[in-house]
């Protein structure tokens, strides 16, 4: 209580009654001051509590806004961010008023006057009311964000599992490469592909806050897919190497066999020349020499493939092996063509009627199908079938003479049957659609 209390003047008059009443008046005045000081302190504490609650709510809401921003790039999410910024400005304003009110009044000062305590109470109470009001706005804003927040949290829940799967796949790929290297296989191309995933992993670790949920999940999926591919290829490398070794041996054996078969084409050609007209064998004249050249070229490529295998250039080995296989397939067909030609020509020379009967049977079968359910054939079907009959007759007539072209006859019969089959296919398609 202050030294110069309200009863001080009364004591200065020197009256006994004044002396009796001075002490109670000093006590009453001091009580009012203490009460006002207590009221001011209570107002200060209430304002501080409101300030703390608002600050805490703002921090929590900022986390929610950051969560939404990381997971959602929609206009609604952007408007939520803008609304939070506007709220933040109002929060700054009322916080500034509160801080000024606190700084303006030292409630612990011994000389605090009643009027000053009253002003402090009023200003701190108004500050608290503003803090509470803005806290209410903040709460309502947070409630309106809940659907966006729920959606964002659901999206973010995908990030951690996707990231862990990607990391696990990278580890598995690295382990598989180590295992393969332990078996003496370098797998340099796979190692380079794995190293190329390093920058992607760095971005993945930076997380959704920097790159967004969708992009982060998609990046994790790409890393997972690429790492799984590397791991699978590394796991297959030992068997792939063994398979390539087997194929190289097999292709060398096949090339040698074709070289030997090519040497036997000349006697077949001699038989064709002796027994049949030139038209039956002229297109086969080049086969022996061409086969020898093709086999030699295939053997050269096999040598390249073997060197690539030693250097573990697996892609080059595979390409060369496929090229050699294709070349040997073509050579095999050419070498086989001579013997096949002789066999077919011998058969038709003995009995050309068998080929004629086979073709005419196909024509009659097509004619029956064309007439099924009809009294008059469709001209679209009748014309090509009539033409097929005429072509057979002309081909048979062409066999008359001293040196018939049996090969042309065989080709014509095959073409007639192909034409008849096209008519049959067309009829069946039309009736299937009807």
C-alpha positions as CSV (number, residue, x, y, z in Angstrom):
1,X,0.0,0.0,0.0
2,X,1.3,3.5,-0.8
3,X,2.7,5.7,2.0
4,X,0.5,8.7,1.1
5,X,-2.8,6.8,1.5
6,X,-6.2,8.4,1.3
7,X,-6.4,8.8,5.1
8,X,-3.1,10.7,5.3
9,X,-4.7,14.1,5.4
10,X,-7.1,13.2,8.1
11,X,-4.2,12.3,10.4
12,X,-2.6,15.7,9.8
13,X,-5.6,17.5,11.5
14,X,-4.6,16.1,15.0
15,X,-8.1,15.2,16.1
16,X,-8.7,12.0,18.0
17,X,-11.7,11.0,15.9
18,X,-9.7,11.5,12.7
19,X,-7.0,9.4,14.1
20,X,-9.4,6.6,14.8
21,X,-11.0,6.7,11.4
22,X,-7.7,7.2,9.4
23,X,-6.5,3.6,9.6
24,X,-9.8,2.0,8.3
25,X,-9.9,4.4,5.4
26,X,-6.2,3.6,4.5
27,X,-7.1,-0.1,4.7
28,X,-10.2,0.3,2.5
29,X,-8.4,2.3,-0.1
30,X,-5.6,-0.2,-0.2
31,X,-8.0,-3.0,-0.6
32,X,-9.6,-1.3,-3.6
33,X,-6.2,-0.9,-5.2
34,X,-5.2,-4.5,-4.6
35,X,-8.6,-5.6,-6.0
36,X,-8.0,-3.6,-9.1
37,X,-4.5,-4.9,-9.4
38,X,-5.9,-8.4,-9.0
39,X,-8.6,-7.7,-11.7
40,X,-5.9,-6.4,-14.0
41,X,-3.7,-9.4,-13.4
42,X,-6.7,-11.8,-14.0
43,X,-7.4,-9.9,-17.2
44,X,-3.8,-10.3,-18.2
45,X,-3.8,-14.0,-17.4
46,X,-7.0,-14.5,-19.4
47,X,-5.6,-12.6,-22.3
48,X,-2.4,-14.6,-22.2
49,X,-4.4,-17.9,-22.2
50,X,-6.4,-16.6,-25.2
51,X,-3.2,-15.6,-27.0
52,X,-1.7,-19.1,-26.3
53,X,-4.8,-20.9,-27.5
54,X,-4.9,-18.8,-30.7
55,X,-1.2,-19.3,-31.3
56,X,-1.6,-23.1,-30.8
57,X,-4.6,-23.2,-33.1
58,X,-2.8,-21.2,-35.8
59,X,0.2,-23.6,-35.6
60,X,-2.1,-26.6,-35.9
61,X,-4.0,-25.1,-38.8
62,X,-0.7,-24.2,-40.6
63,X,0.2,-27.9,-40.5
64,X,-3.2,-28.8,-42.0
65,X,-2.8,-26.2,-44.7
66,X,0.7,-27.5,-45.5
67,X,-0.7,-31.0,-45.7
68,X,-3.5,-29.9,-48.1
69,X,-1.0,-28.0,-50.2
70,X,1.3,-31.0,-50.5
71,X,-1.5,-33.3,-51.6
72,X,-3.9,-31.2,-53.5
73,X,-3.3,-28.7,-56.3
74,X,-7.0,-27.9,-56.9
75,X,-8.4,-24.4,-57.0
76,X,-10.3,-25.2,-53.8
77,X,-7.0,-26.1,-52.0
78,X,-5.4,-22.9,-53.3
79,X,-8.3,-20.8,-52.0
80,X,-7.9,-22.5,-48.6
81,X,-4.2,-21.4,-48.6
82,X,-5.3,-17.8,-49.4
83,X,-7.9,-17.9,-46.7
84,X,-5.3,-19.0,-44.2
85,X,-3.0,-16.1,-45.2
86,X,-5.9,-13.6,-44.7
87,X,-6.6,-15.1,-41.3
88,X,-3.0,-14.8,-40.4
89,X,-3.1,-11.1,-41.1
90,X,-6.0,-10.7,-38.7
91,X,-4.3,-12.8,-36.1
92,X,-1.2,-10.6,-36.4
93,X,-3.4,-7.5,-35.8
94,X,-5.1,-8.8,-32.6
95,X,-1.8,-10.2,-31.4
96,X,-0.1,-6.8,-31.8
97,X,-2.9,-5.2,-29.8
98,X,-2.5,-7.8,-27.1
99,X,1.3,-7.4,-26.9
100,X,1.0,-3.6,-26.8
101,X,-1.6,-3.8,-23.9
102,X,0.8,-6.1,-22.0
103,X,3.8,-3.9,-22.6
104,X,1.9,-0.7,-21.6
105,X,1.1,-1.9,-18.1
106,X,3.5,-3.1,-15.5
107,X,1.1,-4.8,-13.0
108,X,4.0,-5.7,-10.7
109,X,4.9,-2.0,-10.2
110,X,4.4,-1.0,-6.5
111,X,3.2,2.4,-7.5
112,X,0.4,1.2,-9.8
113,X,-2.5,3.5,-9.5
114,X,-6.1,2.5,-9.4
115,X,-6.8,4.3,-12.6
116,X,-3.9,2.6,-14.4
117,X,-5.0,-0.8,-13.1
118,X,-8.6,-0.1,-14.4
119,X,-7.2,0.9,-17.8
120,X,-5.1,-2.2,-17.9
121,X,-8.1,-4.3,-17.1
122,X,-10.1,-2.7,-19.8
123,X,-7.4,-2.9,-22.5
124,X,-6.4,-6.5,-21.7
125,X,-10.1,-7.5,-21.6
126,X,-10.7,-6.0,-25.0
127,X,-7.5,-7.7,-26.3
128,X,-8.7,-11.1,-24.9
129,X,-12.1,-10.6,-26.5
130,X,-10.5,-9.9,-29.9
131,X,-8.2,-12.9,-29.5
132,X,-11.2,-15.1,-28.7
133,X,-13.2,-13.7,-31.6
134,X,-10.4,-14.4,-34.1
135,X,-9.9,-17.8,-32.5
136,X,-13.6,-18.5,-33.3
137,X,-13.0,-17.5,-36.9
138,X,-10.0,-19.8,-37.0
139,X,-12.0,-22.7,-35.6
140,X,-14.8,-22.2,-38.1
141,X,-12.2,-22.0,-40.9
142,X,-10.6,-25.2,-39.7
143,X,-13.9,-27.0,-39.7
144,X,-14.6,-26.0,-43.3
145,X,-11.2,-27.4,-44.3
146,X,-11.9,-30.9,-42.8
147,X,-13.0,-32.5,-46.1
148,X,-9.9,-31.2,-47.9
149,X,-7.8,-32.3,-45.0
150,X,-9.3,-35.8,-44.9
151,X,-8.7,-36.2,-48.6
152,X,-5.1,-34.9,-48.3
153,X,-4.3,-37.2,-45.4
154,X,-5.6,-40.2,-47.4
155,X,-3.4,-39.2,-50.3
156,X,-0.4,-38.7,-48.1
157,X,-0.9,-42.1,-46.6
158,X,0.1,-43.5,-50.0
159,X,3.4,-41.8,-50.0
160,X,5.3,-43.7,-47.2
161,X,4.4,-47.2,-48.4
162,X,5.2,-46.3,-52.0
163,X,8.6,-44.8,-50.9
164,X,9.4,-47.9,-48.8
165,X,8.6,-50.2,-51.7
166,X,10.8,-48.2,-54.0
167,X,13.7,-48.3,-51.6
168,X,13.3,-52.0,-51.0
169,X,13.3,-52.6,-54.8
170,X,16.5,-50.6,-55.1
171,X,18.1,-52.6,-52.4
172,X,17.0,-55.9,-54.0
173,X,18.4,-54.7,-57.3
174,X,21.7,-53.8,-55.8
175,X,21.9,-57.2,-54.0
176,X,21.2,-59.0,-57.2
177,X,23.9,-57.2,-59.0
178,X,26.4,-58.0,-56.2
179,X,25.4,-61.7,-56.5
180,X,25.9,-61.7,-60.2
181,X,29.3,-60.0,-60.0
182,X,30.3,-62.6,-57.5
183,X,29.8,-65.2,-60.3
184,X,32.2,-63.3,-62.6
185,X,29.5,-61.5,-64.6
186,X,30.1,-57.7,-64.8
187,X,26.6,-56.6,-65.8
188,X,27.9,-53.1,-66.5
189,X,24.8,-52.0,-68.3
190,X,22.6,-53.0,-65.4
191,X,24.9,-51.2,-63.0
192,X,24.7,-48.0,-65.1
193,X,20.9,-48.2,-65.1
194,X,20.8,-48.6,-61.4
195,X,23.1,-45.7,-60.9
196,X,20.9,-43.6,-63.1
197,X,18.1,-44.0,-60.5
198,X,20.2,-42.1,-57.9
199,X,18.8,-38.6,-58.7
200,X,15.3,-40.0,-58.7
201,X,15.8,-41.4,-55.3
202,X,17.1,-38.1,-54.1
203,X,13.9,-36.4,-55.2
204,X,11.9,-39.2,-53.7
205,X,13.5,-38.6,-50.3
206,X,12.7,-34.9,-50.6
207,X,9.1,-36.0,-50.2
208,X,5.6,-34.8,-51.1
209,X,6.0,-31.5,-49.3
210,X,8.4,-30.4,-52.1
211,X,7.2,-32.3,-55.1
212,X,3.5,-33.1,-54.3
213,X,1.8,-36.4,-53.5
214,X,1.0,-37.5,-57.1
215,X,4.4,-36.8,-58.4
216,X,6.1,-38.4,-55.4
217,X,3.9,-41.6,-55.7
218,X,4.5,-41.7,-59.5
219,X,8.2,-41.3,-59.0
220,X,8.2,-44.1,-56.4
221,X,6.3,-46.4,-58.8
222,X,8.8,-45.6,-61.6
223,X,11.7,-46.4,-59.3
224,X,10.0,-49.6,-58.2
225,X,9.3,-50.7,-61.8
226,X,12.8,-49.9,-63.1
227,X,14.6,-51.4,-60.1
228,X,12.4,-54.6,-60.4
229,X,13.4,-54.8,-64.0
230,X,17.1,-54.5,-63.1
231,X,16.8,-57.1,-60.4
232,X,15.0,-59.5,-62.7
233,X,17.5,-59.1,-65.5
234,X,20.4,-59.5,-63.1
235,X,18.8,-62.7,-61.7
236,X,18.5,-64.1,-65.3
237,X,22.0,-63.2,-66.4
238,X,23.7,-66.5,-65.3
239,X,21.0,-68.6,-67.1
240,X,21.1,-66.2,-70.0
241,X,24.8,-66.6,-70.3
242,X,24.4,-70.4,-70.2
243,X,21.7,-70.3,-72.8
244,X,23.7,-68.1,-75.1
245,X,26.6,-70.6,-74.8
246,X,24.3,-73.4,-75.8
247,X,22.9,-71.5,-78.7
248,X,26.3,-70.7,-80.0
249,X,27.3,-74.3,-79.9
250,X,24.0,-75.3,-81.6
251,X,24.3,-72.7,-84.4
252,X,27.9,-73.8,-85.1
253,X,26.8,-77.4,-85.5
254,X,23.9,-76.3,-87.7
255,X,26.1,-74.2,-89.9
256,X,28.4,-77.1,-90.5
257,X,25.5,-79.4,-91.3
258,X,24.1,-76.9,-93.8
259,X,27.5,-76.6,-95.4
260,X,27.5,-80.4,-95.9
261,X,23.9,-80.3,-97.2
262,X,24.8,-77.5,-99.6
263,X,27.5,-79.8,-101.1
264,X,24.7,-82.3,-102.0
265,X,22.5,-79.8,-103.9
266,X,24.6,-80.1,-107.1
267,X,23.6,-83.8,-107.6
268,X,20.0,-82.9,-107.1
269,X,20.2,-80.2,-109.7
270,X,21.9,-82.6,-112.1
271,X,18.9,-84.9,-111.7
272,X,16.5,-82.1,-112.3
273,X,18.3,-81.0,-115.4
274,X,18.4,-84.5,-116.7
275,X,14.7,-85.3,-116.3
276,X,12.8,-82.1,-116.5
277,X,12.6,-79.0,-118.6
278,X,14.7,-75.9,-117.8
279,X,11.6,-74.0,-116.5
280,X,11.4,-76.6,-113.7
281,X,14.9,-75.9,-112.2
282,X,16.4,-72.6,-113.5
283,X,15.4,-70.6,-110.4
284,X,17.5,-73.1,-108.3
285,X,20.7,-72.7,-110.2
286,X,22.2,-70.3,-107.6
287,X,21.4,-72.3,-104.5
288,X,24.7,-74.2,-104.0
289,X,27.0,-71.2,-104.3
290,X,24.6,-68.9,-102.4
291,X,24.3,-71.5,-99.6
292,X,28.1,-71.7,-99.3
293,X,28.4,-67.9,-99.1
294,X,25.5,-67.6,-96.5
295,X,27.0,-70.3,-94.3
296,X,30.4,-68.6,-94.4
297,X,28.8,-65.3,-93.5
298,X,26.9,-66.9,-90.6
299,X,30.1,-68.5,-89.3
300,X,31.8,-65.1,-89.4
301,X,28.9,-63.6,-87.3
302,X,29.2,-66.5,-84.9
303,X,32.8,-65.5,-84.4
304,X,31.7,-62.0,-83.6
305,X,29.1,-63.3,-81.2
306,X,31.7,-65.4,-79.4
307,X,33.9,-62.3,-78.9
308,X,30.9,-60.3,-77.7
309,X,30.1,-63.2,-75.3
310,X,33.7,-63.1,-73.9
311,X,33.4,-59.3,-73.4
312,X,29.9,-59.8,-71.9
313,X,28.2,-57.5,-74.3
314,X,24.9,-59.4,-73.9
315,X,22.8,-57.2,-76.1
316,X,25.3,-57.5,-79.0
317,X,25.5,-61.3,-78.5
318,X,21.7,-61.6,-78.6
319,X,21.4,-59.5,-81.8
320,X,24.1,-61.5,-83.5
321,X,22.7,-64.9,-82.5
322,X,19.3,-63.9,-83.9
323,X,20.8,-62.7,-87.1
324,X,22.7,-65.9,-87.6
325,X,19.6,-68.0,-86.8
326,X,17.6,-66.1,-89.4
327,X,20.3,-66.4,-92.0
328,X,20.6,-70.2,-91.4
329,X,16.8,-70.6,-91.6
330,X,16.8,-68.9,-95.0
331,X,19.7,-71.1,-96.2
332,X,18.0,-74.2,-94.9
333,X,14.9,-73.4,-96.9
334,X,16.9,-72.8,-100.0
335,X,18.9,-76.0,-99.7
336,X,15.7,-78.0,-98.9
337,X,13.9,-76.4,-101.9
338,X,16.0,-78.3,-104.4
339,X,15.3,-81.7,-102.9
340,X,11.6,-80.8,-102.4
341,X,11.3,-79.7,-106.0
342,X,12.7,-82.9,-107.3
343,X,10.4,-84.9,-105.0
344,X,7.3,-83.0,-106.1
345,X,8.2,-83.1,-109.8
346,X,8.8,-86.8,-109.7
347,X,5.4,-87.3,-108.0
348,X,3.4,-85.2,-110.6
349,X,5.3,-86.7,-113.5
350,X,4.3,-90.2,-112.4
351,X,0.6,-89.2,-111.7
352,X,-0.5,-85.7,-112.7
353,X,-4.1,-86.8,-112.3
354,X,-3.7,-86.9,-108.5
355,X,-3.0,-83.2,-108.4
356,X,-5.9,-82.5,-110.8
357,X,-8.3,-84.6,-108.7
358,X,-7.3,-82.8,-105.5
359,X,-7.9,-79.4,-107.1
360,X,-11.3,-80.4,-108.7
361,X,-12.5,-81.9,-105.4
362,X,-11.8,-78.5,-103.7
363,X,-13.8,-76.8,-106.5
364,X,-16.8,-79.1,-106.2
365,X,-16.8,-78.7,-102.5
366,X,-16.9,-75.0,-102.9
367,X,-19.7,-75.2,-105.5
368,X,-21.9,-77.3,-103.1
369,X,-21.4,-74.7,-100.4
370,X,-22.3,-71.9,-102.8
371,X,-25.5,-73.6,-103.8
372,X,-26.6,-74.5,-100.2
373,X,-30.0,-73.1,-99.6
374,X,-30.1,-71.5,-103.1
375,X,-31.6,-72.4,-106.5
376,X,-29.3,-70.1,-108.4
377,X,-25.7,-69.4,-107.3
378,X,-24.6,-65.9,-106.4
379,X,-22.6,-64.5,-109.3
380,X,-19.9,-63.3,-106.9
381,X,-19.2,-66.9,-106.1
382,X,-20.1,-68.6,-109.4
383,X,-17.7,-66.5,-111.5
384,X,-14.5,-67.3,-109.7
385,X,-15.4,-71.0,-109.3
386,X,-16.2,-71.2,-113.0
387,X,-12.8,-69.6,-113.7
388,X,-11.1,-72.1,-111.5
389,X,-12.6,-75.0,-113.6
390,X,-11.3,-73.4,-116.7
391,X,-7.9,-72.8,-115.3
392,X,-7.6,-76.5,-114.3
393,X,-8.6,-77.5,-117.9
394,X,-5.9,-75.2,-119.3
395,X,-3.3,-76.5,-117.0
396,X,-4.1,-80.1,-117.9
397,X,-3.9,-79.2,-121.6
398,X,-0.5,-77.6,-120.9
399,X,1.0,-81.0,-119.9
400,X,0.6,-82.2,-123.5
401,X,3.9,-82.2,-125.4
402,X,7.3,-83.7,-125.3
403,X,8.7,-81.6,-122.3
404,X,5.8,-80.4,-120.1
405,X,6.4,-77.7,-117.5
406,X,5.4,-79.7,-114.5
407,X,6.5,-77.0,-112.1
408,X,4.3,-74.4,-113.7
409,X,1.5,-77.0,-113.5
410,X,2.0,-77.5,-109.8
411,X,2.1,-73.8,-109.2
412,X,-1.1,-73.2,-111.1
413,X,-2.9,-76.0,-109.2
414,X,-1.8,-74.4,-105.9
415,X,-3.0,-71.0,-107.0
416,X,-6.4,-72.4,-108.1
417,X,-6.9,-74.0,-104.7
418,X,-6.0,-70.7,-103.0
419,X,-8.6,-68.9,-105.1
420,X,-11.2,-71.5,-104.3
421,X,-10.4,-71.2,-100.6
422,X,-10.9,-67.5,-100.7
423,X,-14.4,-68.0,-102.2
424,X,-15.3,-70.5,-99.4
425,X,-14.0,-68.2,-96.7
426,X,-16.1,-65.3,-98.1
427,X,-19.3,-67.4,-98.2
428,X,-18.8,-68.6,-94.7
429,X,-18.1,-65.0,-93.5
430,X,-21.3,-63.7,-95.1
431,X,-23.5,-66.4,-93.7
432,X,-22.0,-66.0,-90.3
433,X,-22.9,-62.3,-90.4
434,X,-26.5,-62.9,-91.6
